Amino acid sequence: MAAVMKALDSLEIGVCLRVNRLSRKEFIRKFFAVVSKLGDVWFWLAMGVILLVRDGVAALPTVAHLTVTAGIGILIYRILKEKLVRERPFITSGEIFCAAAPLDKYSFPSGHTLHAVSFTIMLAAVEPSLIFITLPFAVLVALSRVVLGLHYPSDVLVGAAIGAALASASVSLL
């Protein structure tokens, strides 16, 4: 599997370099750093709080469901990262500027994107009007990972695919 990851690195490094150049502009770097930080958990917690404030106790099952699904997502991406051991782009190439502190050493798949897509789909299922907030935010989270030099595009795409599959399975249980 290491050979596959190295081949992907070679294919994607050019895209990473081009997208990462955006982070050399202070405004863009700071903007995406904030997006990324909010994507850690804060934005999604806020969505849960909004549901709880709006619906009270009736929102507890939905918030609990979102929380359990997030936990499963964490388990999935941690196992994959430990098994696939793909180093982050800024580690692989000294030309890539690391514009935000990574949460861990490995990049494949993107946990931020996995959760952004997963939460967006699940929240859309219970409150479709939130998609106008969550979908643009999820796209920005995914983009932030490459702009900040933390992920390759395939890390983000696979994270999104896992998040969509996880959310689809989760929504079927609602």
N, C-alpha and C positions, 0 to 999 in steps of 0.2 A: 504493500500500500504506500510505502514511503516513495517509491518510484513514481507512482501515479500523482502524488502530491507535488513532487519536484517538477513533473511535466506540466501540471496545472500552473505552478508558480511561474515557469518560463513563459507559458502562453499568456498569462494575465499581468505580468509585471509592467508591461508598457501601459496598459489601461490604468493600473494603480498609480504609476508615475504621473500620468496626465491629470487624473482626477485629484490626486494628492497635491498637485501644484496650487490648487484653489486654496489650500490651507495656509499658504504663505501670506495671504492677505488677512490682516488681523481681524477685520470684521467677519469675514467668512469663517475663519478658524474659531473665533469666539462663539459665533452663532451655532455652528455645528457642535461645538463642545457642550454648549448648554442643551441642545437637542439630545445629544448622547447621554448627558447626565440625567435629564428628565426621563429618558428611556430606560435608565437603570431600573427604576421602579416608581418614581415619583409621579409621573403623568398618569400611570395606570392606577396608582393608589387614589389619585384625585378623582378619576372616573368612578371608582368604587365608592368614594365618599359622596360624590354627586348622586349616585343611585340611592345610597342610604339616606341622605338628607331628603331627597325627593320622595322616596317610597317607604322610608322607615323600615320597620322590621320585615316587611314583605320583600325587601331587597336582599336580606341575609342569605337565602339559598343561592341566589345568583352570585353574590360576592364570594360565598364559600366555594361555589363551583369554579369560578375564575381562579381562585387561590389554589385549589387542588390541581387544576389544569396547569397553572404556572409551575407548581412543584414538579409535576411530571415532565414539563418542558425542561426544567433545570436538570433533572436527572438524565434525560435523553442527551442534551447537548454536552453535559460533563462527561458522560461515558464516551461519546463520539470524539470529543477533544482528546481524551486520554488515550484512546485507541488509535486515532489517526495522526496525532502529533504533527500538525502542520504549523510551522512557525509563522508568526505575523509578518506582513510585508515589510515593515520597518526593520525587522530583524534580518530578513532575507536580503534586503537591498539597503545599503547605506544611503542611497539617494532619496529614499522615502522618509519624509519628515513625520515623526510621531507627534501628533498635535494634541493628544490626550492620553492620560494614563490608562493602560489596559487593565482589565479586571483579572486577567490570568495570562498565562504564557502563550497558549495556542489559539489559532484563529478559526478552525473549521469544526463546526459551522458557527455562524454568527448567532449567539444567544439573544442579543438585543433585537435582531430582526425576527428571529423565531417568536419571541414574545410579542413584539409589535404586531405582527401579522395575526398571531393567535388571538390576542386580546381584541384586535379590530374586528375579526370575524365573529367572535363570541359576543362582543358588545352589540354588533349590528343585528345579531339574532334576537337579542332581548330588548334592544332600544335602537331601532333603525335610524332615528334622527341623529344619533351620535356619530354616524359614519362621516358626516361632514367635518367633524373634528378629528376623529381617530384615523381615518384613511390618509389625509395629508400628513399627519404626524408620523404615521408608520412609514410612509415613503421617505420623509426627512430622516428618520432614524436609520433606515437602511442605507441611504446615501451618506449619512454622517460616518458610518463605519469605514467606508472607502476613502472619503475626503480626509479623515483624520489619520489615515495610514494604518488602521488597525485590522482591516480585513481586505481580502481579495473579493472581486465580484462574485465568484462562485461560492464563497463562504456565505455571502448575503443571499444569493439565490437558493442555496440549499437550506439555509435557515428559514427563509420564507416558505419554502415547500414543506418543511417539517412543521412549521407553525400552522400552515393551512391544513395539513393533514390532521394534526393534533386537535385543532379547533373544530374541524368537521366532525371528527369522532366525538368530541366533547359535546358539541351542539346536539348531536343525535341523541344524547342522553338527557337533554333538558326536557 
